[in-house]
Amino acid sequence: MWGTPGRIHLYCGDGKGKTTAAMGLALRMAGRDREVVVAQFLKGSDSGERLALAQVPGVRLLEVPEKVKFSFRLTPEEREAERVRNIRLLAQAREAAAAPACGLLVLDEVCAAVNTGLLPLEDVLDCLDVLSCEVVLTGRDPAPELRDRADYLTEMRKVRHPFDRGVRARTGVER
């Protein structure tokens, strides 16, 4: 049952639910007693999904800063520090997911990290080339190379969102 090679899942688009879908798959995998590794790019530690998944046996949340600035607000020095941090985070995720017990690696907002220049696309592709577990990629506007690699490609499309009317992200719903 677990001997089959892993597949690549890509949850993308401008709609809500990409991270939620990835974390749902993480729960499903953990429920089947397979280890899960979660690496979140461009996100801080204060999110509902992290708080919940931290309580689930078999789920390993890789460390992220408490708060993260939007990429367009970073100074050149902060951009470089964030780029280095993201490269290290991906390397840590790759190493953890290479363990035979790992069933799933979640690379949350990896598309945005690549798009903003804060993570080299080649590093992500190299990671995908060597892993045999399931891998979930999330984010808007994935690079064509990531779309081409995906075995599952799901696009979340925004039809309506309260943010468009000026409603800020709400705890427990958007964060």
ChimeraX attribute file (.defattr): number of C-alpha atoms within 10 A of each C-alpha:
attribute: neighborCount
match mode: 1-to-1
recipient: residues
	/A:1	3
	/A:2	9
	/A:3	7
	/A:4	9
	/A:5	9
	/A:6	15
	/A:7	18
	/A:8	20
	/A:9	21
	/A:10	25
	/A:11	26
	/A:12	24
	/A:13	18
	/A:14	14
	/A:15	15
	/A:16	17
	/A:17	18
	/A:18	24
	/A:19	22
	/A:20	16
	/A:21	15
	/A:22	24
	/A:23	21
	/A:24	14
	/A:25	17
	/A:26	26
	/A:27	19
	/A:28	13
	/A:29	19
	/A:30	20
	/A:31	13
	/A:32	11
	/A:33	15
	/A:34	19
	/A:35	22
	/A:36	30
	/A:37	22
	/A:38	25
	/A:39	22
	/A:40	24
	/A:41	27
	/A:42	19
	/A:43	17
	/A:44	15
	/A:45	17
	/A:46	14
	/A:47	15
	/A:48	14
	/A:49	15
	/A:50	16
	/A:51	12
	/A:52	10
	/A:53	20
	/A:54	13
	/A:55	10
	/A:56	14
	/A:57	14
	/A:58	21
	/A:59	22
	/A:60	19
	/A:61	18
	/A:62	15
	/A:63	13
	/A:64	18
	/A:65	12
	/A:66	10
	/A:67	11
	/A:68	14
	/A:69	13
	/A:70	9
	/A:71	16
	/A:72	8
	/A:73	9
	/A:74	14
	/A:75	10
	/A:76	9
	/A:77	9
	/A:78	13
	/A:79	18
	/A:80	14
	/A:81	14
	/A:82	22
	/A:83	19
	/A:84	13
	/A:85	17
	/A:86	23
	/A:87	19
	/A:88	13
	/A:89	20
	/A:90	21
	/A:91	15
	/A:92	15
	/A:93	22
	/A:94	21
	/A:95	12
	/A:96	19
	/A:97	26
	/A:98	16
	/A:99	13
	/A:100	11
	/A:101	15
	/A:102	23
	/A:103	23
	/A:104	27
	/A:105	27
	/A:106	25
	/A:107	25
	/A:108	24
	/A:109	23
	/A:110	25
	/A:111	24
	/A:112	20
	/A:113	22
	/A:114	22
	/A:115	17
	/A:116	13
	/A:117	14
	/A:118	22
	/A:119	24
	/A:120	15
	/A:121	18
	/A:122	11
	/A:123	14
	/A:124	20
	/A:125	13
	/A:126	11
	/A:127	18
	/A:128	18
	/A:129	10
	/A:130	11
	/A:131	20
	/A:132	20
	/A:133	24
	/A:134	21
	/A:135	24
	/A:136	26
	/A:137	25
	/A:138	28
	/A:139	25
	/A:140	18
	/A:141	15
	/A:142	21
	/A:143	13
	/A:144	8
	/A:145	11
	/A:146	19
	/A:147	18
	/A:148	10
	/A:149	16
	/A:150	17
	/A:151	12
	/A:152	13
	/A:153	16
	/A:154	15
	/A:155	17
	/A:156	16
	/A:157	12
	/A:158	11
	/A:159	8
	/A:160	10
	/A:161	11
	/A:162	9
	/A:163	9
	/A:164	8
	/A:165	8
	/A:166	8
	/A:167	9
	/A:168	10
	/A:169	11
	/A:170	8
	/A:171	10
	/A:172	9
	/A:173	10
	/A:174	13
	/A:175	11
